[in-house]
């Protein structure tokens, strides 16, 4: 390994010893940059890698709110503003009990390269809270969101930092957050948040964007391989917005999704989630807040596997759409044994580094990374920012066309970078390199900031 990369990795491990998620993504990215760093000795002179793995700003704050019983609750809020070299910080807010600083830093670091890949002028950031909206009333969610924004508002703005939704933060939460921001600022700055409702500056296609974008990326992989969707079977995890969008587009293009999953286990539907009734039921399951995929099995009379993950099924394509580290080495071995040809990451860092290395070592298997595949969501968020600044909304067809073009360009840029630096058709290395190069150049041109 390049001595400079090795030194930065060692220093990063020492500084962030209690942040495993962050260390995992830093190691995955930096180890693929060796041929790039070899060509650019000026990076070490300017401490470029040291600066890139250090967030520009980390904000932690308490969030105090009152629930329906009158009990006062205290949660912790975060905003990690990781890199603004190519634009204002951009990245989602996540409300989930698992949220901690390590997770926010890993997501912000990944977001920096993902946003760079879109070729849109947006930097990387991430935020959220350990608040759990599951089981809470609308009034409690509103009170929490208002308390959260009462602190966050001073750190964000249309030209500073533009949050969006993420896990646990949908249209309802974005509405409450925006309303509180507007009240505090006494100004209608609708470019401060994305994922808004259509009635106050939101964009068409935003709920479907990540899932649609992932499938458009798969289409480009198929094109490269001389393949197509006809007759292909897909194993997906999750059942939220991302999975729903992916199922919708896969079905439209002629593929068949046979698995979905939740915290309680997974469902196998050999006929496929291909009818409007089945696809619409995914939204019903999500909106119920029951967090149970077993409901699908009971409604449609298919098999449910409690406590298991859907990775042993003999399908053509596996697309993890649920959460980070949902595929470990044991799961990866099952995927290979099942004869899967395409492994397409969708959720943020769904594969452990050990499992990813194993999958990349399988001859004939195509592996695509989440930082490229799931960039559709932030791409449409950036398009929403553009629409807000123009006071104009594109039609759903126009937004969908722009999204498809962006995803095609991301695939092509990743493939080109991989080939140029000697990795062949390694889309993981290619995405890391292509995303890194744009940010690196901007940082160098802007000096020591």
C-alpha positions in Angstrom: 0.0 0.0 0.0 1.1 3.6 -0.7 3.0 4.8 2.4 1.0 8.1 2.5 -2.3 6.3 2.5 -1.0 3.8 5.1 0.0 6.7 7.4 -3.3 8.5 7.0 -5.2 5.3 7.8 -3.2 4.6 10.9 -3.7 8.2 12.1 -7.4 8.0 11.4 -7.8 4.7 13.3 -6.0 6.2 16.3 -8.2 9.4 16.3 -11.5 7.6 15.7 -11.0 4.4 17.6 -14.5 4.4 18.9 -16.2 5.1 15.6 -16.3 1.8 13.7 -18.8 2.8 11.0 -16.7 5.9 10.1 -13.4 3.8 10.0 -15.0 1.2 7.8 -15.9 3.6 5.1 -12.6 5.6 5.3 -10.7 2.3 4.8 -12.9 1.2 1.9 -12.4 4.5 0.1 -8.7 5.2 0.7 -7.5 1.7 -0.1 -8.9 2.1 -3.6 -7.1 5.4 -4.2 -3.5 4.1 -4.3 -2.9 4.5 -8.1 -4.4 8.0 -7.9 -2.2 9.1 -5.0 0.8 7.6 -6.7 0.2 10.0 -9.6 -0.2 13.0 -7.4 2.6 13.5 -4.9 1.3 17.0 -4.3 -1.6 15.5 -2.3 0.8 14.6 0.5 2.5 18.0 0.5 -0.9 19.7 1.0 -2.1 17.1 3.5 -5.1 16.5 1.2 -6.1 13.1 2.6 -5.8 14.2 6.2 -8.1 17.1 5.4 -10.5 15.0 3.5 -11.1 12.5 6.3 -11.7 15.3 8.9 -15.1 16.9 8.9 -15.1 20.7 8.4 -17.6 21.0 11.3 -19.3 18.7 13.8 -22.3 20.0 15.6 -23.9 18.2 18.6 -26.8 19.5 20.5 -29.5 18.5 23.0 -33.2 18.3 21.9 -35.7 18.9 24.7 -39.4 18.2 24.0 -42.6 17.2 25.7 -44.6 14.1 24.8 -48.4 13.6 25.0 -48.3 12.6 28.6 -46.5 15.8 29.7 -43.2 14.0 30.1 -40.1 16.0 29.2 -37.7 14.0 26.9 -34.1 14.7 26.0 -32.5 13.5 22.8 -29.2 14.2 21.1 -29.0 15.9 17.7 -26.2 16.0 15.2 -25.1 17.8 12.0 -21.8 16.8 10.5 -20.8 19.3 7.8 -18.2 17.2 6.1 -17.0 18.9 3.0 -18.1 22.1 1.1 -15.4 22.1 -1.6 -17.8 21.8 -4.5 -21.0 23.3 -3.0 -23.1 23.8 0.1 -23.3 20.8 2.5 -26.1 18.4 1.3 -27.3 15.3 3.0 -30.2 13.8 4.9 -31.5 13.9 8.4 -32.0 10.5 10.1 -34.2 9.9 13.1 -33.5 6.5 14.6 -32.3 5.1 17.9 -29.1 3.8 16.3 -27.9 7.3 15.3 -24.6 8.3 16.9 -21.6 10.4 15.9 -19.7 7.6 14.2 -22.8 6.9 11.9 -23.2 10.6 11.1 -19.5 10.9 10.2 -19.5 7.8 8.0 -22.7 9.0 6.2 -21.3 12.5 5.7 -18.0 11.1 4.3 -19.8 8.9 1.9 -22.2 11.7 1.0 -19.3 13.9 -0.1 -18.2 11.4 -2.8 -21.8 10.5 -3.8 -22.7 14.1 -4.3 -19.5 14.6 -6.3 -20.5 11.8 -8.6 -23.7 13.5 -9.5 -21.7 16.3 -11.2 -24.1 18.8 -9.4 -22.6 21.6 -7.2 -23.3 20.1 -3.7 -21.0 19.2 -0.9 -21.4 16.5 1.7 -23.1 16.5 5.1 -25.4 14.4 7.3 -27.4 14.8 10.5 -30.1 13.4 12.7 -31.0 12.3 16.1 -31.5 9.2 18.3 -35.2 10.1 18.5 -37.4 7.2 17.4 -40.6 8.3 15.6 -42.0 4.8 15.6 -45.1 4.6 17.8 -45.2 8.4 18.4 -48.2 10.5 17.7 -48.3 13.2 15.0 -48.2 15.8 17.8 -45.2 14.3 19.4 -43.3 14.1 16.1 -44.2 17.8 15.5 -43.0 18.8 18.9 -39.7 17.0 18.5 -39.1 18.4 15.0 -39.8 21.9 16.2 -37.4 21.5 19.1 -34.7 19.9 16.7 -35.0 22.8 14.2 -34.8 25.4 17.0 -31.2 24.5 17.3 -30.4 23.4 13.8 -31.7 26.5 12.0 -28.6 28.6 13.0 -26.3 26.1 11.1 -28.2 25.7 7.8 -29.4 27.8 4.9 -29.9 27.6 1.1 -26.3 28.5 0.4 -24.8 26.9 3.5 -26.3 23.5 4.3 -29.4 22.0 2.8 -30.7 18.9 4.7 -33.2 16.4 3.3 -35.0 13.4 4.6 -33.5 10.0 5.4 -34.5 7.0 7.6 -37.3 8.1 9.9 -37.7 11.5 8.2 -40.3 11.6 5.5 -42.6 14.2 4.1 -44.4 14.8 7.4 -41.2 15.4 9.3 -39.8 17.7 6.6 -43.0 19.7 6.7 -42.8 20.2 10.5 -39.0 21.1 10.2 -39.6 23.6 7.4 -42.5 25.2 9.2 -40.4 25.8 12.3 -37.5 27.2 10.3 -39.8 29.6 8.5 -41.3 30.7 11.8 -37.9 31.4 13.4 -36.3 33.0 10.3 -39.4 35.0 9.4 -38.6 34.3 5.8 -39.8 31.9 3.1 -36.5 30.2 2.2 -37.9 27.1 0.6 -34.4 26.1 -0.6 -33.2 25.3 2.9 -34.7 21.8 2.9 -35.4 19.3 0.2 -38.0 16.5 0.1 -40.7 19.0 0.7 -44.4 18.5 -0.2 -45.4 19.6 -3.7 -47.6 22.3 -2.3 -44.6 24.3 -0.9 -41.7 23.7 -3.3 -41.1 20.0 -3.5 -40.1 18.1 -6.6 -42.0 15.4 -8.5 -40.4 12.0 -8.3 -38.6 12.6 -5.0 -40.1 9.8 -3.0 -39.3 7.3 -5.8 -35.9 8.8 -6.7 -33.5 6.6 -4.9 -35.2 3.4 -6.0 -35.7 4.6 -9.6 -32.1 5.8 -9.8 -30.8 2.5 -8.5 -32.6 0.6 -11.3 -31.5 3.1 -13.9 -27.9 2.3 -12.7 -28.6 -1.4 -13.0 -29.8 -0.8 -16.6 -26.4 0.7 -17.4 -24.7 -2.3 -15.9 -26.9 -4.6 -18.0 -26.1 -2.5 -21.1 -22.4 -2.9 -20.5 -22.8 -6.6 -20.1 -25.1 -7.0 -23.1 -27.9 -8.0 -20.7 -31.5 -6.8 -20.0 -34.3 -7.0 -17.4 -36.4 -9.6 -19.3 -37.0 -12.6 -17.0 -34.5 -11.5 -14.4 -35.3 -12.2 -10.7 -34.3 -9.8 -8.0 -33.8 -10.3 -4.2 -34.3 -7.0 -2.3 -34.2 -6.1 1.4 -36.4 -3.5 3.2 -39.8 -2.4 2.2 -39.7 1.4 2.6 -39.5 4.2 0.0 -36.3 3.0 -1.6 -37.4 -0.6 -2.0 -40.8 0.5 -3.2 -39.3 2.7 -5.9 -36.9 -0.1 -7.0 -39.7 -2.7 -7.2 -41.9 -0.3 -9.2 -39.2 0.4 -11.8 -37.9 -3.2 -12.0 -41.4 -4.4 -12.7 -41.9 -1.7 -15.3 -38.8 -2.8 -17.1 -39.6 -6.5 -17.1 -37.9 -7.9 -14.0 -39.4 -9.7 -11.0 -38.7 -8.9 -7.4 -39.2 -12.0 -5.2 -38.1 -10.9 -1.7 -38.5 -8.0 0.6 -37.6 -7.9 4.3 -38.0 -6.1 7.6 -36.7 -6.2 11.2 -38.9 -9.3 11.7 -37.6 -11.4 8.8 -38.1 -11.7 5.1 -40.8 -12.7 2.6 -40.4 -14.9 -0.5 -43.0 -14.4 -3.2 -42.2 -16.7 -6.1 -44.8 -15.0 -8.3 -43.1 -11.7 -7.8 -44.2 -8.4 -6.4 -45.5 -7.4 -9.8 -49.1 -6.3 -9.4 -50.3 -2.9 -8.6 -52.0 -4.2 -5.5 -48.8 -5.8 -4.2 -46.6 -2.7 -5.0 -49.1 -0.3 -3.4 -49.3 -2.5 -0.3 -45.6 -1.7 0.4 -46.6 1.9 0.9 -49.5 0.8 3.2 -47.0 -1.3 5.2 -44.6 1.7 5.5 -47.3 4.1 6.5 -48.7 1.8 9.2 -45.5 2.2 11.2 -45.8 -1.4 12.3 -42.4 -2.2 10.8 -43.6 -5.8 10.0 -42.9 -7.5 6.6 -44.9 -10.5 7.9 -48.1 -8.5 7.1 -47.3 -8.9 3.3 -47.0 -12.7 3.7 -50.3 -12.9 5.6 -52.1 -10.8 3.1 -50.9 -12.5 -0.1 -50.4 -16.1 1.2 -46.7 -16.4 0.7 -43.8 -17.7 2.7 -42.4 -15.7 5.7 -39.0 -16.5 7.2 -38.8 -15.0 10.7 -35.5 -13.6 11.8 -33.8 -14.4 8.5 -32.3 -12.4 5.7 -33.1 -13.0 2.0 -29.6 -13.7 0.7 -29.6 -17.4 0.0 -32.2 -17.3 -2.8 -31.0 -18.3 -6.3 -31.8 -15.0 -8.1 -30.0 -13.0 -10.8 -29.6 -9.8 -8.9 -29.3 -8.9 -5.2 -30.0 -5.4 -4.1 -29.7 -4.6 -0.4 -32.0 -1.6 0.3 -32.4 -1.6 4.0 -29.5 -0.4 6.2 -25.8 -0.4 6.8 -23.8 -3.7 7.3 -26.8 -5.9 6.4 -24.6 -8.2 4.4 -21.7 -9.9 6.3 -19.2 -12.4 5.1 -21.5 -15.4 5.8 -24.3 -13.7 3.8 -21.8 -13.0 1.0 -20.9 -16.7 0.8 -24.6 -17.6 0.5 -25.1 -15.1 -2.3 -22.2 -16.6 -4.2 -23.4 -20.2 -3.6 -26.8 -19.2 -4.9 -25.2 -18.3 -8.3 -26.0 -14.6 -8.2 -24.4 -12.6 -11.0 -25.1 -9.0 -10.0 -24.6 -7.6 -6.5 -25.9 -4.0 -6.5 -25.6 -2.0 -3.2 -28.5 0.4 -2.6 -28.6 1.3 1.1 -25.7 3.2 2.5 -22.7 0.8 3.1 -24.8 -2.3 3.3 -21.8 -4.6 3.0 -19.1 -5.1 5.6 -15.6 -4.5 4.2 -14.8 -8.2 4.6 -17.8 -9.3 2.7 -17.3 -6.7 0.0 -13.7 -7.8 -0.6 -14.9 -11.4 -0.9 -17.6 -10.5 -3.4 -15.1 -8.4 -5.5 -12.9 -11.5 -5.7 -15.5 -13.6 -7.4 -14.8 -14.1 -11.0 -17.7 -13.1 -13.2 -19.7 -11.3 -10.5 -20.5 -7.6 -11.0 -20.5 -5.5 -7.8 -21.7 -1.9 -7.7 -21.3 0.4 -4.7 -24.1 2.3 -2.9 -22.3 5.7 -3.2 -23.0 5.5 -6.9 -26.2 3.4 -7.1 -28.2 5.3 -4.5 -27.3 8.8 -5.7 -30.7 9.2 -7.3 -32.2 10.6 -4.1 -29.7 13.4 -3.6 -29.7 14.1 -7.4 -33.4 14.9 -7.3 -32.9 16.8 -4.1 -30.4 19.0 -6.0 -32.9 19.3 -8.8 -35.4 20.5 -6.2 -32.9 23.2 -5.1 -32.6 24.3 -8.7 -36.4 24.5 -9.1 -36.7 26.4 -5.9 -34.2 29.0 -7.1 -36.0 29.4 -10.4 -39.5 29.5 -8.8 -40.5 26.8 -11.3 -41.3 23.1 -11.2 -40.4 20.6 -13.9 -43.0 18.0 -14.9 -42.6 14.4 -13.5 -41.4 13.3 -17.0 -38.8 16.0 -17.1 -37.5 15.2 -13.6 -37.4 11.5 -14.4 -35.4 12.1 -17.6 -32.9 14.2 -15.8 -32.6 11.5 -13.1 -32.0 8.8 -15.7 -29.3 10.9 -17.4 -27.5 11.6 -14.1 -27.5 7.9 -13.2 -26.1 7.0 -16.7 -23.4 9.5 -16.3 -22.5 8.2 -12.8 -22.1 4.7 -14.2 -20.0 5.8 -17.1 -17.8 8.1 -15.0 -17.1 5.2 -12.6 -16.4 2.7 -15.4 -14.1 5.2 -17.1 -12.1 6.0 -13.9 -11.7 2.3 -13.0 -10.4 1.6 -16.5 -8.0 4.6 -16.5 -6.4 3.6 -13.2 -6.0 -0.1 -14.0 -9.0 -1.6 -12.2 -10.9 -2.9 -15.3 -14.7 -2.9 -14.8 -14.4 -2.5 -11.0 -17.3 -0.1 -10.3 -16.5 0.1 -6.6 -13.0 1.5 -7.2 -14.2 3.6 -10.1 -16.8 5.3 -8.0 -14.4 6.1 -5.2 -11.8 7.5 -7.7 -14.3 9.5 -9.8 -15.9 11.0 -6.7 -12.6 11.7 -5.0 -10.9 13.5 -8.0 -13.5 16.3 -8.3 -13.4 17.1 -4.6 -9.6 16.8 -4.5 -9.2 19.3 -7.4 -11.5 21.8 -5.8 -9.8 21.6 -2.4 -6.4 22.1 -4.0 -7.6 25.1 -6.0 -9.2 26.7 -2.9 -6.0 26.5 -0.9 -5.5 25.6 2.7 -9.1 26.0 4.0 
